[in-house]
Amino acid sequence: MTTRPDVVHTVIDSPYGPLTLVATGAALSGLYMVDQRHRPSEESFGAPDPRPFTETIRQLGAYFDGELTDFDLPLRLHGTAFQRSVWEQLRKIPYGETRSYGELAAALGKPGASRAVGLANGKNPIGIIVPCHRVIGSTGGLTGYGGGLERKQRLLTLEAWRP
């Protein structure tokens, strides 16, 4: 694979383990956890360069400290049109709240597409900031999370979510 000069990455420590941040140009295009399902190959992350991530790191730190509830960062989400529409709906779920896959499908005007929404949710390239952890099953239970259910529970607990 050829490395793109406009793609760089850095790895930071977090309460949820190391996080790999990826930027394409000046926009955040990836946030991946160790052992995350659908994590791209390391080669696709570009060269190591922490410079584009100062504000992302600051905002993530404030979020982990319980001081930030809404991220304000330039994002570049790579995916299909349907995936990007799902990820945009994820960004509308308020801090401390959850939605079911069916509710997201209905919000997209596709009430029968909850499975497709779940698949798109699982391929979210910018975890935590695009809050796929805020999506739960139709019965209110925790279901799949690319970073693992234990991390999902911890993120929801951080946001003071109560089932």
Secondary structure, 3 states (H helix, E strand, C coil): CCCCCCEEEEEECCCCCCEEEEEECCEEEEEEECCCCCCCCHHHHCEECCHHHHHHHHHHHHHHCCCCCCCCCCECCCCCHHHHHHHHHHCCCCCCCCEEHHHHHHHCCCCCCHHHHHHHHHCCCECCCCCHHHEECCCCCCCCCCCCHHHHHHHHHHCCCCC
